[in-house]
């Protein structure tokens, strides 16, 4: 009968598991940080756009009010 002997160092397997966990954690936290930064930028852009829309609506109301006074 053929027997294959495999010497496995349990400490090496444990070390590889810890290394894989740390690497996965670092990659995932970097991705989450990048996504949060992008979300923050998009929220700022939306606030700026909404402020501009409100400003234009205010100007529109003032123009309509001036037009109705002139008539």
CHARMM-style PDB file with segment names, atoms N, HN, CA, C and O in Angstrom:
ATOM      1  N   UNK     1       0.840  -1.167   0.000  1.00  0.00      PROA
ATOM      2  CA  UNK     1       0.000   0.000   0.000  1.00  0.00      PROA
ATOM      3  C   UNK     1       0.890   1.236   0.000  1.00  0.00      PROA
ATOM      4  O   UNK     1       1.879   1.321   0.729  1.00  0.00      PROA
ATOM      5  N   UNK     2       0.510   2.175  -0.830  1.00  0.00      PROA
ATOM      6  HN  UNK     2      -0.293   2.106  -1.421  1.00  0.00      PROA
ATOM      7  CA  UNK     2       1.279   3.405  -0.909  1.00  0.00      PROA
ATOM      8  C   UNK     2       0.812   4.358   0.183  1.00  0.00      PROA
ATOM      9  O   UNK     2      -0.386   4.508   0.425  1.00  0.00      PROA
ATOM     10  N   UNK     3       1.735   4.973   0.811  1.00  0.00      PROA
ATOM     11  HN  UNK     3       2.708   4.851   0.614  1.00  0.00      PROA
ATOM     12  CA  UNK     3       1.404   5.944   1.854  1.00  0.00      PROA
ATOM     13  C   UNK     3       2.166   7.226   1.548  1.00  0.00      PROA
ATOM     14  O   UNK     3       3.374   7.210   1.308  1.00  0.00      PROA
ATOM     15  N   UNK     4       1.445   8.322   1.563  1.00  0.00      PROA
ATOM     16  HN  UNK     4       0.464   8.336   1.759  1.00  0.00      PROA
ATOM     17  CA  UNK     4       2.071   9.623   1.332  1.00  0.00      PROA
ATOM     18  C   UNK     4       2.162  10.317   2.675  1.00  0.00      PROA
ATOM     19  O   UNK     4       1.160  10.522   3.359  1.00  0.00      PROA
ATOM     20  N   UNK     5       3.352  10.665   3.030  1.00  0.00      PROA
ATOM     21  HN  UNK     5       4.167  10.498   2.474  1.00  0.00      PROA
ATOM     22  CA  UNK     5       3.573  11.318   4.306  1.00  0.00      PROA
ATOM     23  C   UNK     5       3.645  12.819   4.061  1.00  0.00      PROA
ATOM     24  O   UNK     5       4.447  13.304   3.264  1.00  0.00      PROA
ATOM     25  N   UNK     6       2.789  13.528   4.763  1.00  0.00      PROA
ATOM     26  HN  UNK     6       2.137  13.134   5.411  1.00  0.00      PROA
ATOM     27  CA  UNK     6       2.771  14.977   4.632  1.00  0.00      PROA
ATOM     28  C   UNK     6       3.034  15.560   6.013  1.00  0.00      PROA
ATOM     29  O   UNK     6       2.275  15.344   6.958  1.00  0.00      PROA
ATOM     30  N   UNK     7       4.112  16.292   6.103  1.00  0.00      PROA
ATOM     31  HN  UNK     7       4.729  16.468   5.336  1.00  0.00      PROA
ATOM     32  CA  UNK     7       4.431  16.957   7.354  1.00  0.00      PROA
ATOM     33  C   UNK     7       3.812  18.345   7.335  1.00  0.00      PROA
ATOM     34  O   UNK     7       4.173  19.177   6.502  1.00  0.00      PROA
ATOM     35  N   UNK     8       2.889  18.598   8.239  1.00  0.00      PROA
ATOM     36  HN  UNK     8       2.596  17.922   8.916  1.00  0.00      PROA
ATOM     37  CA  UNK     8       2.206  19.880   8.300  1.00  0.00      PROA
ATOM     38  C   UNK     8       2.530  20.518   9.638  1.00  0.00      PROA
ATOM     39  O   UNK     8       2.313  19.940  10.703  1.00  0.00      PROA
ATOM     40  N   UNK     9       3.047  21.708   9.547  1.00  0.00      PROA
ATOM     41  HN  UNK     9       3.223  22.178   8.682  1.00  0.00      PROA
ATOM     42  CA  UNK     9       3.340  22.449  10.759  1.00  0.00      PROA
ATOM     43  C   UNK     9       2.082  23.234  11.137  1.00  0.00      PROA
ATOM     44  O   UNK     9       1.670  24.134  10.406  1.00  0.00      PROA
ATOM     45  N   UNK    10       1.480  22.901  12.259  1.00  0.00      PROA
ATOM     46  HN  UNK    10       1.814  22.170  12.854  1.00  0.00      PROA
ATOM     47  CA  UNK    10       0.231  23.528  12.676  1.00  0.00      PROA
ATOM     48  C   UNK    10       0.429  25.017  12.960  1.00  0.00      PROA
ATOM     49  O   UNK    10      -0.501  25.806  12.787  1.00  0.00      PROA
ATOM     50  N   UNK    11       1.596  25.401  13.383  1.00  0.00      PROA
ATOM     51  HN  UNK    11       2.351  24.760  13.524  1.00  0.00      PROA
ATOM     52  CA  UNK    11       1.872  26.823  13.630  1.00  0.00      PROA
ATOM     53  C   UNK    11       1.890  27.611  12.325  1.00  0.00      PROA
ATOM     54  O   UNK    11       1.458  28.762  12.278  1.00  0.00      PROA
ATOM     55  N   UNK    12       2.394  26.981  11.268  1.00  0.00      PROA
ATOM     56  HN  UNK    12       2.745  26.045  11.306  1.00  0.00      PROA
ATOM     57  CA  UNK    12       2.416  27.629   9.961  1.00  0.00      PROA
ATOM     58  C   UNK    12       0.993  27.836   9.445  1.00  0.00      PROA
ATOM     59  O   UNK    12       0.688  28.891   8.889  1.00  0.00      PROA
ATOM     60  N   UNK    13       0.126  26.853   9.621  1.00  0.00      PROA
ATOM     61  HN  UNK    13       0.373  25.995  10.072  1.00  0.00      PROA
ATOM     62  CA  UNK    13      -1.268  26.982   9.197  1.00  0.00      PROA
ATOM     63  C   UNK    13      -1.954  28.089   9.994  1.00  0.00      PROA
ATOM     64  O   UNK    13      -2.683  28.902   9.425  1.00  0.00      PROA
ATOM     65  N   UNK    14      -1.727  28.125  11.300  1.00  0.00      PROA
ATOM     66  HN  UNK    14      -1.135  27.464  11.762  1.00  0.00      PROA
ATOM     67  CA  UNK    14      -2.304  29.182  12.138  1.00  0.00      PROA
ATOM     68  C   UNK    14      -1.814  30.557  11.715  1.00  0.00      PROA
ATOM     69  O   UNK    14      -2.594  31.507  11.650  1.00  0.00      PROA
ATOM     70  N   UNK    15      -0.525  30.663  11.427  1.00  0.00      PROA
ATOM     71  HN  UNK    15       0.108  29.891  11.479  1.00  0.00      PROA
ATOM     72  CA  UNK    15       0.048  31.926  10.987  1.00  0.00      PROA
ATOM     73  C   UNK    15      -0.550  32.369   9.654  1.00  0.00      PROA
ATOM     74  O   UNK    15      -0.834  33.551   9.464  1.00  0.00      PROA
ATOM     75  N   UNK    16      -0.739  31.435   8.739  1.00  0.00      PROA
ATOM     76  HN  UNK    16      -0.508  30.474   8.893  1.00  0.00      PROA
ATOM     77  CA  UNK    16      -1.348  31.765   7.445  1.00  0.00      PROA
ATOM     78  C   UNK    16      -2.796  32.213   7.617  1.00  0.00      PROA
ATOM     79  O   UNK    16      -3.248  33.123   6.921  1.00  0.00      PROA
ATOM     80  N   UNK    17      -3.521  31.591   8.525  1.00  0.00      PROA
ATOM     81  HN  UNK    17      -3.154  30.851   9.090  1.00  0.00      PROA
ATOM     82  CA  UNK    17      -4.907  32.000   8.783  1.00  0.00      PROA
ATOM     83  C   UNK    17      -4.962  33.418   9.350  1.00  0.00      PROA
ATOM     84  O   UNK    17      -5.789  34.227   8.931  1.00  0.00      PROA
ATOM     85  N   UNK    18      -4.091  33.711  10.291  1.00  0.00      PROA
ATOM     86  HN  UNK    18      -3.419  33.054  10.632  1.00  0.00      PROA
ATOM     87  CA  UNK    18      -4.051  35.057  10.874  1.00  0.00      PROA
ATOM     88  C   UNK    18      -3.668  36.074   9.816  1.00  0.00      PROA
ATOM     89  O   UNK    18      -4.263  37.149   9.744  1.00  0.00      PROA
ATOM     90  N   UNK    19      -2.681  35.749   8.994  1.00  0.00      PROA
ATOM     91  HN  UNK    19      -2.196  34.876   9.053  1.00  0.00      PROA
ATOM     92  CA  UNK    19      -2.253  36.649   7.925  1.00  0.00      PROA
ATOM     93  C   UNK    19      -3.387  36.899   6.935  1.00  0.00      PROA
ATOM     94  O   UNK    19      -3.596  38.037   6.514  1.00  0.00      PROA
ATOM     95  N   UNK    20      -4.119  35.853   6.557  1.00  0.00      PROA
ATOM     96  HN  UNK    20      -3.949  34.929   6.899  1.00  0.00      PROA
ATOM     97  CA  UNK    20      -5.235  36.005   5.619  1.00  0.00      PROA
ATOM     98  C   UNK    20      -6.333  36.872   6.232  1.00  0.00      PROA
ATOM     99  O   UNK    20      -6.928  37.696   5.537  1.00  0.00      PROA
ATOM    100  N   UNK    21      -6.609  36.695   7.523  1.00  0.00      PROA
ATOM    101  HN  UNK    21      -6.126  36.026   8.087  1.00  0.00      PROA
ATOM    102  CA  UNK    21      -7.622  37.496   8.200  1.00  0.00      PROA
ATOM    103  C   UNK    21      -7.227  38.971   8.217  1.00  0.00      PROA
ATOM    104  O   UNK    21      -8.039  39.840   7.899  1.00  0.00      PROA
ATOM    105  N   UNK    22      -5.986  39.248   8.586  1.00  0.00      PROA
ATOM    106  HN  UNK    22      -5.326  38.542   8.844  1.00  0.00      PROA
ATOM    107  CA  UNK    22      -5.509  40.637   8.664  1.00  0.00      PROA
ATOM    108  C   UNK    22      -5.521  41.270   7.277  1.00  0.00      PROA
ATOM    109  O   UNK    22      -5.943  42.417   7.130  1.00  0.00      PROA
ATOM    110  N   UNK    23      -5.074  40.555   6.277  1.00  0.00      PROA
ATOM    111  HN  UNK    23      -4.732  39.623   6.396  1.00  0.00      PROA
ATOM    112  CA  UNK    23      -5.065  41.085   4.913  1.00  0.00      PROA
ATOM    113  C   UNK    23      -6.483  41.379   4.433  1.00  0.00      PROA
ATOM    114  O   UNK    23      -6.728  42.432   3.846  1.00  0.00      PROA
ATOM    115  N   UNK    24      -7.408  40.472   4.673  1.00  0.00      PROA
ATOM    116  HN  UNK    24      -7.209  39.616   5.150  1.00  0.00      PROA
ATOM    117  CA  UNK    24      -8.800  40.689   4.284  1.00  0.00      PROA
ATOM    118  C   UNK    24      -9.405  41.869   5.009  1.00  0.00      PROA
ATOM    119  O   UNK    24     -10.140  42.658   4.415  1.00  0.00      PROA
ATOM    120  N   UNK    25      -9.099  41.997   6.296  1.00  0.00      PROA
ATOM    121  HN  UNK    25      -8.501  41.356   6.778  1.00  0.00      PROA
ATOM    122  CA  UNK    25      -9.620  43.119   7.085  1.00  0.00      PROA
ATOM    123  C   UNK    25      -9.100  44.444   6.550  1.00  0.00      PROA
ATOM    124  O   UNK    25      -9.864  45.400   6.418  1.00  0.00      PROA
ATOM    125  N   UNK    26      -7.815  44.512   6.243  1.00  0.00      PROA
ATOM    126  HN  UNK    26      -7.195  43.735   6.350  1.00  0.00      PROA
ATOM    127  CA  UNK    26      -7.228  45.757   5.727  1.00  0.00      PROA
ATOM    128  C   UNK    26      -7.811  46.128   4.367  1.00  0.00      PROA
ATOM    129  O   UNK    26      -8.119  47.294   4.119  1.00  0.00      PROA
ATOM    130  N   UNK    27      -7.963  45.149   3.493  1.00  0.00      PROA
ATOM    131  HN  UNK    27      -7.713  44.202   3.694  1.00  0.00      PROA
ATOM    132  CA  UNK    27      -8.531  45.432   2.174  1.00  0.00      PROA
ATOM    133  C   UNK    27      -9.971  45.910   2.289  1.00  0.00      PROA
ATOM    134  O   UNK    27     -10.366  46.863   1.617  1.00  0.00      PROA
ATOM    135  N   UNK    28     -10.757  45.252   3.138  1.00  0.00      PROA
ATOM    136  HN  UNK    28     -10.435  44.478   3.683  1.00  0.00      PROA
ATOM    137  CA  UNK    28     -12.161  45.616   3.285  1.00  0.00      PROA
ATOM    138  C   UNK    28     -12.312  46.985   3.944  1.00  0.00      PROA
ATOM    139  O   UNK    28     -13.159  47.777   3.531  1.00  0.00      PROA
ATOM    140  N   UNK    29     -11.504  47.272   4.959  1.00  0.00      PROA
ATOM    141  HN  UNK    29     -10.816  46.628   5.295  1.00  0.00      PROA
ATOM    142  CA  UNK    29     -11.615  48.574   5.615  1.00  0.00      PROA
ATOM    143  C   UNK    29     -11.192  49.701   4.670  1.00  0.00      PROA
ATOM    144  O   UNK    29     -11.751  50.796   4.730  1.00  0.00      PROA
ATOM    145  N   UNK    30     -10.225  49.449   3.811  1.00  0.00      PROA
ATOM    146  HN  UNK    30      -9.771  48.559   3.762  1.00  0.00      PROA
ATOM    147  CA  UNK    30      -9.834  50.439   2.813  1.00  0.00      PROA
ATOM    148  C   UNK    30     -10.943  50.703   1.824  1.00  0.00      PROA
ATOM    149  O   UNK    30     -11.175  51.849   1.440  1.00  0.00      PROA
ATOM    150  N   UNK    31     -11.633  49.655   1.406  1.00  0.00      PROA
ATOM    151  HN  UNK    31     -11.445  48.724   1.719  1.00  0.00      PROA
ATOM    152  CA  UNK    31     -12.750  49.792   0.473  1.00  0.00      PROA
ATOM    153  C   UNK    31     -13.895  50.562   1.122  1.00  0.00      PROA
ATOM    154  O   UNK    31     -14.491  51.434   0.491  1.00  0.00      PROA
ATOM    155  N   UNK    32     -14.203  50.248   2.364  1.00  0.00      PROA
ATOM    156  HN  UNK    32     -13.718  49.539   2.877  1.00  0.00      PROA
ATOM    157  CA  UNK    32     -15.284  50.937   3.081  1.00  0.00      PROA
ATOM    158  C   UNK    32     -14.941  52.407   3.256  1.00  0.00      PROA
ATOM    159  O   UNK    32     -15.807  53.267   3.097  1.00  0.00      PROA
ATOM    160  N   UNK    33     -13.696  52.704   3.580  1.00  0.00      PROA
ATOM    161  HN  UNK    33     -12.992  52.005   3.709  1.00  0.00      PROA
ATOM    162  CA  UNK    33     -13.261  54.094   3.739  1.00  0.00      PROA
ATOM    163  C   UNK    33     -13.409  54.864   2.434  1.00  0.00      PROA
ATOM    164  O   UNK    33     -13.857  56.011   2.433  1.00  0.00      PROA
ATOM    165  N   UNK    34     -13.038  54.242   1.337  1.00  0.00      PROA
ATOM    166  HN  UNK    34     -12.674  53.310   1.338  1.00  0.00      PROA
ATOM    167  CA  UNK    34     -13.153  54.868   0.025  1.00  0.00      PROA
ATOM    168  C   UNK    34     -14.618  55.148  -0.311  1.00  0.00      PROA
ATOM    169  O   UNK    34     -14.945  56.212  -0.837  1.00  0.00      PROA
ATOM    170  N   UNK    35     -15.497  54.193  -0.005  1.00  0.00      PROA
ATOM    171  HN  UNK    35     -15.232  53.328   0.422  1.00  0.00      PROA
ATOM    172  CA  UNK    35     -16.926  54.368  -0.274  1.00  0.00      PROA
ATOM    173  C   UNK    35     -17.519  55.479   0.583  1.00  0.00      PROA
ATOM    174  O   UNK    35     -18.326  56.268   0.092  1.00  0.00      PROA
ATOM    175  N   UNK    36     -17.135  55.553   1.852  1.00  0.00      PROA
ATOM    176  HN  UNK    36     -16.480  54.912   2.251  1.00  0.00      PROA
ATOM    177  CA  UNK    36     -17.646  56.603   2.736  1.00  0.00      PROA
ATOM    178  C   UNK    36     -17.211  57.978   2.251  1.00  0.00      PROA
ATOM    179  O   UNK    36     -17.983  58.935   2.308  1.00  0.00      PROA
ATOM    180  N   UNK    37     -15.983  58.073   1.777  1.00  0.00      PROA
ATOM    181  HN  UNK    37     -15.356  57.295   1.730  1.00  0.00      PROA
ATOM    182  CA  UNK    37     -15.486  59.351   1.257  1.00  0.00      PROA
ATOM    183  C   UNK    37     -16.290  59.769   0.028  1.00  0.00      PROA
ATOM    184  O   UNK    37     -16.640  60.940  -0.113  1.00  0.00      PROA
ATOM    185  N   UNK    38     -16.583  58.830  -0.853  1.00  0.00      PROA
ATOM    186  HN  UNK    38     -16.299  57.878  -0.739  1.00  0.00      PROA
ATOM    187  CA  UNK    38     -17.360  59.124  -2.063  1.00  0.00      PROA
ATOM    188  C   UNK    38     -18.784  59.540  -1.699  1.00  0.00      PROA
ATOM    189  O   UNK    38     -19.333  60.458  -2.307  1.00  0.00      PROA
ATOM    190  N   UNK    39     -19.387  58.872  -0.713  1.00  0.00      PROA
ATOM    191  HN  UNK    39     -18.941  58.126  -0.219  1.00  0.00      PROA
ATOM    192  CA  UNK    39     -20.734  59.220  -0.272  1.00  0.00      PROA
ATOM    193  C   UNK    39     -20.750  60.637   0.279  1.00  0.00      PROA
ATOM    194  O   UNK    39     -21.670  61.405  -0.002  1.00  0.00      PROA
ATOM    195  N   UNK    40     -19.731  60.987   1.063  1.00  0.00      PROA
ATOM    196  HN  UNK    40     -18.983  60.363   1.291  1.00  0.00      PROA
ATOM    197  CA  UNK    40     -19.644  62.336   1.629  1.00  0.00      PROA
ATOM    198  C   UNK    40     -19.550  63.388   0.516  1.00  0.00      PROA
ATOM    199  O   UNK    40     -20.197  64.433   0.588  1.00  0.00      PROA
ATOM    200  N   UNK    41     -18.751  63.110  -0.500  1.00  0.00      PROA
ATOM    201  HN  UNK    41     -18.225  62.262  -0.558  1.00  0.00      PROA
ATOM    202  CA  UNK    41     -18.618  64.036  -1.626  1.00  0.00      PROA
ATOM    203  C   UNK    41     -19.953  64.197  -2.360  1.00  0.00      PROA
ATOM    204  O   UNK    41     -20.321  65.310  -2.736  1.00  0.00      PROA
ATOM    205  N   UNK    42     -20.668  63.110  -2.561  1.00  0.00      PROA
ATOM    206  HN  UNK    42     -20.370  62.206  -2.256  1.00  0.00      PROA
ATOM    207  CA  UNK    42     -21.962  63.175  -3.257  1.00  0.00      PROA
ATOM    208  C   UNK    42     -23.000  63.929  -2.432  1.00  0.00      PROA
ATOM    209  O   UNK    42     -23.817  64.664  -2.987  1.00  0.00      PROA
ATOM    210  N   UNK    43     -22.972  63.753  -1.111  1.00  0.00      PROA
ATOM    211  HN  UNK    43     -22.308  63.156  -0.661  1.00  0.00      PROA
ATOM    212  CA  UNK    43     -23.905  64.493  -0.252  1.00  0.00      PROA
ATOM    213  C   UNK    43     -23.632  65.993  -0.331  1.00  0.00      PROA
ATOM    214  O   UNK    43     -24.566  66.792  -0.403  1.00  0.00      PROA
ATOM    215  N   UNK    44     -22.358  66.374  -0.316  1.00  0.00      PROA
ATOM    216  HN  UNK    44     -21.599  65.725  -0.257  1.00  0.00      PROA
ATOM    217  CA  UNK    44     -22.011  67.795  -0.438  1.00  0.00      PROA
ATOM    218  C   UNK    44     -22.481  68.347  -1.770  1.00  0.00      PROA
ATOM    219  O   UNK    44     -23.002  69.461  -1.831  1.00  0.00      PROA
ATOM    220  N   UNK    45     -22.303  67.581  -2.838  1.00  0.00      PROA
ATOM    221  HN  UNK    45     -21.880  66.677  -2.788  1.00  0.00      PROA
ATOM    222  CA  UNK    45     -22.730  68.020  -4.171  1.00  0.00      PROA
ATOM    223  C   UNK    45     -24.252  68.200  -4.217  1.00  0.00      PROA
ATOM    224  O   UNK    45     -24.746  69.167  -4.796  1.00  0.00      PROA
ATOM    225  N   UNK    46     -24.993  67.267  -3.606  1.00  0.00      PROA
ATOM    226  HN  UNK    46     -24.592  66.482  -3.135  1.00  0.00      PROA
ATOM    227  CA  UNK    46     -26.453  67.385  -3.589  1.00  0.00      PROA
ATOM    228  C   UNK    46     -26.900  68.617  -2.811  1.00  0.00      PROA
ATOM    229  O   UNK    46     -27.808  69.325  -3.247  1.00  0.00      PROA
ATOM    230  N   UNK    47     -26.282  68.879  -1.678  1.00  0.00      PROA
ATOM    231  HN  UNK    47     -25.544  68.304  -1.324  1.00  0.00      PROA
ATOM    232  CA  UNK    47     -26.630  70.063  -0.893  1.00  0.00      PROA
ATOM    233  C   UNK    47     -26.363  71.348  -1.681  1.00  0.00      PROA
ATOM    234  O   UNK    47     -27.163  72.283  -1.652  1.00  0.00      PROA
ATOM    235  N   UNK    48     -25.236  71.378  -2.377  1.00  0.00      PROA
ATOM    236  HN  UNK    48     -24.587  70.618  -2.401  1.00  0.00      PROA
ATOM    237  CA  UNK    48     -24.889  72.549  -3.180  1.00  0.00      PROA
ATOM    238  C   UNK    48     -25.908  72.745  -4.304  1.00  0.00      PROA
ATOM    239  O   UNK    48     -26.346  73.865  -4.566  1.00  0.00      PROA
ATOM    240  N   UNK    49     -26.281  71.648  -4.964  1.00  0.00      PROA
ATOM    241  HN  UNK    49     -25.925  70.738  -4.752  1.00  0.00      PROA
ATOM    242  CA  UNK    49     -27.256  71.731  -6.055  1.00  0.00      PROA
ATOM    243  C   UNK    49     -28.627  72.163  -5.537  1.00  0.00      PROA
ATOM    244  O   UNK    49     -29.299  72.984  -6.162  1.00  0.00      PROA
ATOM    245  N   UNK    50     -29.041  71.610  -4.395  1.00  0.00      PROA
ATOM    246  HN  UNK    50     -28.495  70.944  -3.887  1.00  0.00      PROA
ATOM    247  CA  UNK    50     -30.334  71.992  -3.834  1.00  0.00      PROA
ATOM    248  C   UNK    50     -30.345  73.458  -3.414  1.00  0.00      PROA
ATOM    249  O   UNK    50     -31.354  74.143  -3.579  1.00  0.00      PROA
ATOM    250  N   UNK    51     -29.242  73.937  -2.880  1.00  0.00      PROA
ATOM    251  HN  UNK    51     -28.422  73.381  -2.746  1.00  0.00      PROA
ATOM    252  CA  UNK    51     -29.166  75.352  -2.506  1.00  0.00      PROA
ATOM    253  C   UNK    51     -29.292  76.230  -3.753  1.00  0.00      PROA
ATOM    254  O   UNK    51     -29.938  77.277  -3.714  1.00  0.00      PROA
ATOM    255  N   UNK    52     -28.682  75.809  -4.843  1.00  0.00      PROA
ATOM    256  HN  UNK    52     -28.156  74.958  -4.875  1.00  0.00      PROA
ATOM    257  CA  UNK    52     -28.765  76.569  -6.093  1.00  0.00      PROA
ATOM    258  C   UNK    52     -30.206  76.576  -6.621  1.00  0.00      PROA
ATOM    259  O   UNK    52     -30.690  77.601  -7.102  1.00  0.00      PROA
ATOM    260  N   UNK    53     -30.878  75.440  -6.530  1.00  0.00      PROA
ATOM    261  HN  UNK    53     -30.485  74.607  -6.140  1.00  0.00      PROA
ATOM    262  CA  UNK    53     -32.271  75.373  -6.978  1.00  0.00      PROA
ATOM    263  C   UNK    53     -33.144  76.299  -6.145  1.00  0.00      PROA
ATOM    264  O   UNK    53     -33.991  77.006  -6.691  1.00  0.00      PROA
ATOM    265  N   UNK    54     -32.949  76.306  -4.838  1.00  0.00      PROA
ATOM    266  HN  UNK    54     -32.261  75.732  -4.395  1.00  0.00      PROA
ATOM    267  CA  UNK    54     -33.730  77.192  -3.979  1.00  0.00      PROA
ATOM    268  C   UNK    54     -33.457  78.659  -4.289  1.00  0.00      PROA
ATOM    269  O   UNK    54     -34.364  79.490  -4.255  1.00  0.00      PROA
ATOM    270  N   UNK    55     -32.203  78.965  -4.591  1.00  0.00      PROA
ATOM    271  HN  UNK    55     -31.466  78.290  -4.619  1.00  0.00      PROA
ATOM    272  CA  UNK    55     -31.850  80.338  -4.955  1.00  0.00      PROA
ATOM    273  C   UNK    55     -32.559  80.755  -6.250  1.00  0.00      PROA
ATOM    274  O   UNK    55     -33.078  81.867  -6.345  1.00  0.00      PROA
ATOM    275  N   UNK    56     -32.579  79.867  -7.235  1.00  0.00      PROA
ATOM    276  HN  UNK    56     -32.158  78.963  -7.157  1.00  0.00      PROA
ATOM    277  CA  UNK    56     -33.252  80.174  -8.501  1.00  0.00      PROA
ATOM    278  C   UNK    56     -34.759  80.312  -8.310  1.00  0.00      PROA
ATOM    279  O   UNK    56     -35.387  81.166  -8.935  1.00  0.00      PROA
ATOM    280  N   UNK    57     -35.341  79.482  -7.455  1.00  0.00      PROA
ATOM    281  HN  UNK    57     -34.831  78.788  -6.947  1.00  0.00      PROA
ATOM    282  CA  UNK    57     -36.768  79.603  -7.175  1.00  0.00      PROA
ATOM    283  C   UNK    57     -37.079  80.942  -6.509  1.00  0.00      PROA
ATOM    284  O   UNK    57     -38.099  81.564  -6.804  1.00  0.00      PROA
ATOM    285  N   UNK    58     -36.210  81.375  -5.626  1.00  0.00      PROA
ATOM    286  HN  UNK    58     -35.381  80.870  -5.387  1.00  0.00      PROA
ATOM    287  CA  UNK    58     -36.395  82.669  -4.964  1.00  0.00      PROA
ATOM    288  C   UNK    58     -36.353  83.800  -5.994  1.00  0.00      PROA
ATOM    289  O   UNK    58     -37.183  84.709  -5.960  1.00  0.00      PROA
ATOM    290  N   UNK    59     -35.386  83.738  -6.904  1.00  0.00      PROA
ATOM    291  HN  UNK    59     -34.712  83.000  -6.931  1.00  0.00      PROA
ATOM    292  CA  UNK    59     -35.291  84.746  -7.960  1.00  0.00      PROA
ATOM    293  C   UNK    59     -36.543  84.730  -8.836  1.00  0.00      PROA
ATOM    294  O   UNK    59     -37.037  85.784  -9.236  1.00  0.00      PROA
ATOM    295  N   UNK    60     -37.052  83.546  -9.131  1.00  0.00      PROA
ATOM    296  HN  UNK    60     -36.651  82.690  -8.806  1.00  0.00      PROA
ATOM    297  CA  UNK    60     -38.250  83.414  -9.962  1.00  0.00      PROA
ATOM    298  C   UNK    60     -39.446  84.075  -9.278  1.00  0.00      PROA
ATOM    299  O   UNK    60     -40.208  84.804  -9.913  1.00  0.00      PROA
ATOM    300  N   UNK    61     -39.603  83.817  -7.987  1.00  0.00      PROA
ATOM    301  HN  UNK    61     -38.984  83.225  -7.471  1.00  0.00      PROA
ATOM    302  CA  UNK    61     -40.718  84.411  -7.244  1.00  0.00      PROA
ATOM    303  C   UNK    61     -40.597  85.930  -7.241  1.00  0.00      PROA
ATOM    304  O   UNK    61     -41.593  86.630  -7.425  1.00  0.00      PROA
ATOM    305  N   UNK    62     -39.394  86.441  -7.035  1.00  0.00      PROA
ATOM    306  HN  UNK    62     -38.585  85.872  -6.885  1.00  0.00      PROA
ATOM    307  CA  UNK    62     -39.186  87.895  -7.034  1.00  0.00      PROA
ATOM    308  C   UNK    62     -39.515  88.493  -8.403  1.00  0.00      PROA
ATOM    309  O   UNK    62     -40.145  89.548  -8.478  1.00  0.00      PROA
ATOM    310  N   UNK    63     -39.100  87.839  -9.474  1.00  0.00      PROA
ATOM    311  HN  UNK    63     -38.588  86.983  -9.413  1.00  0.00      PROA
ATOM    312  CA  UNK    63     -39.401  88.338 -10.828  1.00  0.00      PROA
ATOM    313  C   UNK    63     -40.903  88.318 -11.097  1.00  0.00      PROA
ATOM    314  O   UNK    63     -41.446  89.263 -11.668  1.00  0.00      PROA
ATOM    315  N   UNK    64     -41.576  87.239 -10.684  1.00  0.00      PROA
ATOM    316  HN  UNK    64     -41.135  86.471 -10.220  1.00  0.00      PROA
ATOM    317  CA  UNK    64     -43.031  87.184 -10.875  1.00  0.00      PROA
ATOM    318  C   UNK    64     -43.728  88.256 -10.056  1.00  0.00      PROA
ATOM    319  O   UNK    64     -44.699  88.854 -10.520  1.00  0.00      PROA
ATOM    320  N   UNK    65     -43.248  88.509  -8.848  1.00  0.00      PROA
ATOM    321  HN  UNK    65     -42.459  88.024  -8.471  1.00  0.00      PROA
ATOM    322  CA  UNK    65     -43.842  89.528  -8.002  1.00  0.00      PROA
ATOM    323  C   UNK    65     -43.647  90.920  -8.632  1.00  0.00      PROA
ATOM    324  O   UNK    65     -44.570  91.734  -8.642  1.00  0.00      PROA
ATOM    325  N   UNK    66     -42.460  91.180  -9.149  1.00  0.00      PROA
ATOM    326  HN  UNK    66     -41.710  90.518  -9.141  1.00  0.00      PROA
ATOM    327  CA  UNK    66     -42.186  92.474  -9.812  1.00  0.00      PROA
ATOM    328  C   UNK    66     -43.027  92.622 -11.077  1.00  0.00      PROA
ATOM    329  O   UNK    66     -43.491  93.716 -11.400  1.00  0.00      PROA
ATOM    330  N   UNK    67     -43.219  91.520 -11.784  1.00  0.00      PROA
ATOM    331  HN  UNK    67     -42.842  90.632 -11.521  1.00  0.00      PROA
ATOM    332  CA  UNK    67     -44.009  91.555 -13.010  1.00  0.00      PROA
ATOM    333  C   UNK    67     -45.470  91.860 -12.693  1.00  0.00      PROA
ATOM    334  O   UNK    67     -46.120  92.623 -13.407  1.00  0.00      PROA
ATOM    335  N   UNK    68     -45.977  91.265 -11.630  1.00  0.00      PROA
ATOM    336  HN  UNK    68     -45.449  90.644 -11.051  1.00  0.00      PROA
ATOM    337  CA  UNK    68     -47.382  91.489 -11.277  1.00  0.00      PROA
ATOM    338  C   UNK    68     -47.587  92.900 -10.754  1.00  0.00      PROA
ATOM    339  O   UNK    68     -48.659  93.473 -10.951  1.00  0.00      PROA
ATOM    340  N   UNK    69     -46.591  93.477 -10.093  1.00  0.00      PROA
ATOM    341  HN  UNK    69     -45.720  93.011  -9.932  1.00  0.00      PROA
ATOM    342  CA  UNK    69     -46.694  94.868  -9.619  1.00  0.00      PROA
ATOM    343  C   UNK    69     -46.679  95.843 -10.780  1.00  0.00      PROA
ATOM    344  O   UNK    69     -47.373  96.859 -10.756  1.00  0.00      PROA
ATOM    345  N   UNK    70     -45.879  95.530 -11.808  1.00  0.00      PROA
ATOM    346  HN  UNK    70     -45.315  94.704 -11.828  1.00  0.00      PROA
ATOM    347  CA  UNK    70     -45.746  96.426 -12.955  1.00  0.00      PROA
ATOM    348  C   UNK    70     -47.014  96.400 -13.806  1.00  0.00      PROA
ATOM    349  O   UNK    70     -47.321  97.384 -14.479  1.00  0.00      PROA
ATOM    350  N   UNK    71     -47.738  95.316 -13.785  1.00  0.00      PROA
ATOM    351  HN  UNK    71     -47.488  94.517 -13.238  1.00  0.00      PROA
ATOM    352  CA  UNK    71     -48.944  95.221 -14.630  1.00  0.00      PROA
ATOM    353  C   UNK    71     -50.126  95.945 -14.085  1.00  0.00      PROA
ATOM    354  OT1 UNK    71     -51.191  95.938 -14.701  1.00  0.00      PROA
TER     355      UNK     71
END
